[in-house]
Amino acid sequence: MEQLVSEGLVRNIGVANFNIVLLRDLLTYAKIKPSVLQVELHPYNSQEKLLQFCRQKGIAVTGFSPLGASSYVELGGAKQEDLLIENEKIKAIALKHQKSSAQVALRWGIQRGTSLVVKSIKKERLKENLEVFDFNLTQEEMKVLDTLNQNRRFNDPGVFCQSAFNTFFPIYE
């Protein structure tokens, strides 16, 4: 990847699913620091220490699965009760702002200074996902959402490998 930068074929390098230990290791030998880290990020998996580390090192953070388990319920990787958008605290904040729970979760991510990767194939949801810049969550609401952290991952390749291939492959241990 560094060669691609030196050849002018890419401007920036990014990494995905790195924790602090892996980032520290990478920074000991990389000639070019990654400009971005992409990780699973939502109120049930807030990764606050990782965000702080990245801020200190000047690494932007992009969150995938910002709505939590939604697509993983369909795949059998999560249960209906895991749905972030059904959380009563999020619903209450959404009602106050006349927004959806998904919009509140996305706004939380934006206000934390992260960029988000949001997936949908439905036109109305795509539109809704863009309508998160006309309101702000209060500090108190942000704190409420921060309390939802469970370090709960829905996208864990180790789990997928174990269930699909009967092979234990710990990614986040």
N, C-alpha and C positions, 0 to 999 in steps of 0.2 A: 504494500500500500504506500509506503514511503517513496518507493521508486516511482510510482504513478504520480505522486505530487511533484517530485523532482523533474519528471518528464513533462509536467504541465497538463497531464491528462485529467487530473482531479485537483480540486483546490483544498479540500479538507478530508480528514480521516475521522471516521466514527467507529465506535465499538458498541456492542449490544450485550446485555445480560452480564456485565461485569459488576462485581461487588468491590468494596473498598480495597480488599487485599489484592485482587487482580489488577485494579487500577494502579495501586502503589507499585506493584511489580512491573507493570508495563512502563510506568514513568521512569523506572531506573535505567532502562535501556533504549527506549524509543527516542529517536532523533526528532520526531515530530509528535507533539502531544496530540491526542485525539481532541477534536473540537466538540464532539458530542457523544453522549452516552444514551443509549435507548434501553429502557427497562420497563417492566410492568409497574404501573403507578396508578393508584386510585385510593380513595379514603380507607379501604380495608388493607392496603399495602402502601403506606405513605413513604417509606424509606427515607425518613428525615435525616439520619446520619449520612447516608450516601449523598443526598442533596447538598448538605453542608460541605462535605468533602469536595464535591464537584465545584461548588461555588468558590471555595478556597483555591482550587487549582485552575479556575477559569474554563471549566468544561461545561457546556450547555447540557441540559437533560431533556430528553424527549420521552414522554410516557406513552406506552402502548397499553391497550385494554383499560382506558381511563374510566370505563363504566363497570369494571369488575367482571363478573361472571357471565354477563348476558349471552355471549356466543358459546361459552363453555357448557351452559346448561343443555343446549341443543346437541352438543357433542358427547354429553354424558360425563364431563369432567367437573361438573358442579351441580348442586341441587337448587331447586326453585327457591328455597329459603336463603340461599347465598346471594340472591340478587340485590345488588347495591341500590338499585333504583326503587326497591320496595322497602328500604330502611325508613322507619317512622321519623327519625330525626331529619333525614334528608327531605322526606315528603313535607314536613312542617316548614322547613326553610323554603322549599319550592313554592308552597302555597302562599307564604308571606310575600314572595317576589313575583307571584303569578307566572312562574316558570315551571318546567318539568324537573323531575328529580335528576334526569340526565344532564340538563342544563346546569343545575347546581353543582353536580360532580365535575363537569367540565370547567365551570367557572373557578372552582376550588383549585384545580390544577393550574389554570392560567394565573390566578392570583399568587400562586406559589412560585411563579417565574419559570414554569416549565412549558414546553410546547407539547402538543398532544397529537397522537395518531388515532383518529376516530374512523370506525368502519361502519358503513351502512349501505344497503342497496335500495333503500326506500327513499324516494324523493323528499317526502315530508320530514323524515328524520335528518336527511342531509341539510335541509333548510333550517330545521330546529337547532342542529349542532352549530350552525353559524351564528345563531341569535343568542350569543353569550357575552356580547360586548356592550350591551345596553344596561347592565346592572352590575353592582358590586356586592360582594358579601361583606358583612361587617366583621370586625375583628372577633367579636363574640361568636358569630356563626362559623368563622374559620376554625376557632378553637373547638367548637362542637364537632365539626367534621374531623378535626385532627384526633379527637378522642375515639373515633371509630376504628383506628388502626388495630389490626389483628395480625400483622405480618402474614396475611393470607394471600398466597399466590394461586392463581387459577391456571396460569400458563407455565407449567414446570415440565420441561422436556424429560427430566428424570422419571417423573410419574408416567408420562406417555410411553417411554421406553419400557418401563416395568410392566405396564398393563398390556402393551401391544406386543412386546418381544420377550416378556418374562425375564428381563435383564435389569438389574439394579444399576442405575446410572445417576448418582447424586450430582445435581448441578449446583444447588444452593446450600449445601451442607458445609 
